[in-house]
Amino acid sequence: MAELLDAQDRFGNGSSLGPVGRVDDQTLVADYSAAVTFTAPDMGSNSLHIGIDPALLRPIEPSELQGPVGGTGPVGNIDAPAGSTTATDAELVALAAQMTAAYQGRIGVSYAIVDGRNLADDAMFDGGRSTSTCTSGFAAWHSTTRTYGIVTAGHCRDIQRMHGVNLPWVTGYAGTTADAQFHKIPTGAGHQLKSQFAYTEHSPPRVRVVQGTETRTNMRGDFICHTGKRSGVSCGEVTHIYYQPKNSGACEASELGGPATCGAYFVRVHGTALQSCSGDSGGPWYRDTTAYGIHKSSNSENDCTRLGVVAVFSSIDEVESFLGVDVMVSHNVTIG
């Protein structure tokens, strides 16, 4: 059971499948994460079951949303995509064969690709939750595309899902002023987007509703906390509000082919009990019910138990400006 649980965790974090997102690695496994609806150890067969739904890999039709109404905040509906939403048996068998061949020798335990059709959750979406490779930040409204969604870190993979639901990428990357991207919430029976975020490690986590946002220039000296899917909840003090990360690949590369560079727009935090590791990226930074930003990086060397780390995040005002979004405050919306 311990080996199966470990393999399940590594599969969910992508670490058992080799490098992700590198075009120079010829052994790169195709990304099937959007089709996975669940994973579960099966003691009867002593294997890891990976449930899939081929319908989740189909392109999602463009959707129209209604914008803000009466000054009370965005209220919208999404029309259902055209065509059948249920995968056929033939589609299931074909995708299972592809995934079995692709994952051969890469998961570390016996596994079986099984029927996971119609098991993707009719989900409630909010901040501080696990996504495919990162953590969700805050609920937001993108006025240009007239879509609702969540923000996370721009260096995360463009393909993200939450609760087994594929979240289509709209905009974002690791830029010079913010490391952020925006994913819309697709059509689904009962899909809800809430302006809240998880702030404890209880099961289920307790949540707080976003009541406002803070500007970067007012953050210095504040004691704030963050939520990450792997390190949990921890806190520290803002030490720099004009922080400029210098590690290669941290931000946008030069148009002339030079190294990636960041501007002095990021925020640094330190605390004796502060923790962070891979997978926390994009998660919310906050104080009480005020949104401060989304997680970028730390010096933990991917040690989830290490204390006293230095962490860096993109301030929420820079994220909003960079992505062209508004963080949702004190309201919810049902999407299709």
NORCORGI-V574891 format. One record per pair of residues at least 24 apart in sequence whose C-alpha atoms are under 6 Angstrom apart, sorted by the first residue. I is the first residue (numbers start at 0). J is the second residue. D is the distance in Angstrom with one decimal. If there is no record, write none. Layout:
# NORCORGI-V574891
I	J	D
I	J	D
This chain:
# NORCORGI-V574891
3	40	5.8
12	132	5.7
15	105	5.8
15	106	5.5
16	105	5.5
33	165	5.4
36	115	5.9
36	119	5.1
36	163	4.5
46	109	4.7
46	110	4.8
47	110	4.4
48	110	5.8
48	111	5.0
49	112	4.9
49	113	5.9
50	112	6.0
50	113	4.8
50	114	5.4
50	115	4.2
51	114	5.7
51	115	4.4
52	115	5.3
52	116	4.5
53	86	5.8
54	85	6.0
54	86	5.0
64	145	5.6
76	334	5.3
76	335	5.4
77	186	5.9
77	334	5.8
77	335	4.9
79	186	6.0
119	163	4.8
119	164	6.0
120	162	5.7
121	188	5.9
121	189	5.8
121	190	5.7
122	190	5.1
123	190	5.7
123	191	4.7
123	192	6.0
124	192	4.8
125	193	5.3
125	195	5.7
125	196	5.8
126	196	4.1
127	196	5.2
127	197	4.9
127	226	5.6
127	282	5.4
127	283	6.0
129	228	5.4
130	160	5.3
130	161	4.8
131	159	5.1
131	160	5.3
132	278	5.8
133	278	4.4
133	279	5.7
133	280	5.3
134	228	5.8
134	279	5.5
134	280	5.8
134	281	5.2
134	282	4.7
135	281	5.7
135	282	5.2
136	281	5.4
136	282	4.5
136	283	4.5
136	293	5.8
138	194	5.4
138	326	5.9
138	327	5.6
139	325	5.4
139	326	4.2
139	327	4.9
140	324	5.5
140	325	5.3
141	324	4.5
147	183	5.5
148	182	5.3
148	183	3.9
148	184	4.9
149	181	5.8
149	182	5.5
150	180	5.6
150	181	4.6
151	179	5.6
151	180	5.5
151	281	3.9
152	178	5.4
152	179	4.2
152	180	5.8
152	280	5.7
152	281	4.0
153	178	4.7
153	179	3.8
153	180	4.6
173	250	4.8
173	251	5.7
174	250	4.9
174	251	4.7
175	250	5.4
175	251	5.6
175	261	4.4
175	262	5.1
176	262	5.7
176	264	5.3
177	313	5.2
177	317	6.0
177	318	5.7
186	335	5.0
187	335	5.6
190	333	5.9
190	334	5.4
191	332	5.7
191	333	4.4
191	334	5.8
192	331	5.7
192	332	5.4
193	331	4.5
194	327	5.4
194	328	5.8
194	329	5.9
194	330	5.9
209	288	5.0
209	289	5.9
209	328	5.3
209	329	5.9
210	288	5.5
210	289	5.8
210	328	5.4
210	329	5.7
211	289	4.9
212	289	5.1
212	290	4.6
213	291	5.4
214	316	5.7
215	314	5.7
223	285	5.7
223	286	4.9
224	284	5.6
224	285	5.5
225	283	5.5
225	284	4.3
226	282	5.7
226	283	5.8
227	279	4.0
227	282	5.4
228	279	5.5
230	275	5.4
230	303	5.3
233	273	5.1
233	274	6.0
234	273	5.3
235	268	5.9
235	269	5.1
235	270	4.0
235	273	5.9
236	268	5.3
236	269	5.5
237	267	5.9
237	268	4.4
238	267	5.8
238	268	5.6
239	266	5.6
239	267	5.1
240	266	4.6
241	265	5.8
242	266	5.5
265	313	5.3
266	311	5.6
266	312	5.4
267	310	5.7
267	311	4.5
268	309	5.8
268	310	5.2
269	309	4.7
270	307	5.3
271	307	4.1
272	306	5.0
272	307	5.2
273	306	5.6
273	307	5.0
273	308	5.6
274	306	5.4
274	308	5.9
275	303	5.9
276	301	4.5
276	302	6.0
276	303	5.1
277	301	5.6
291	315	5.4
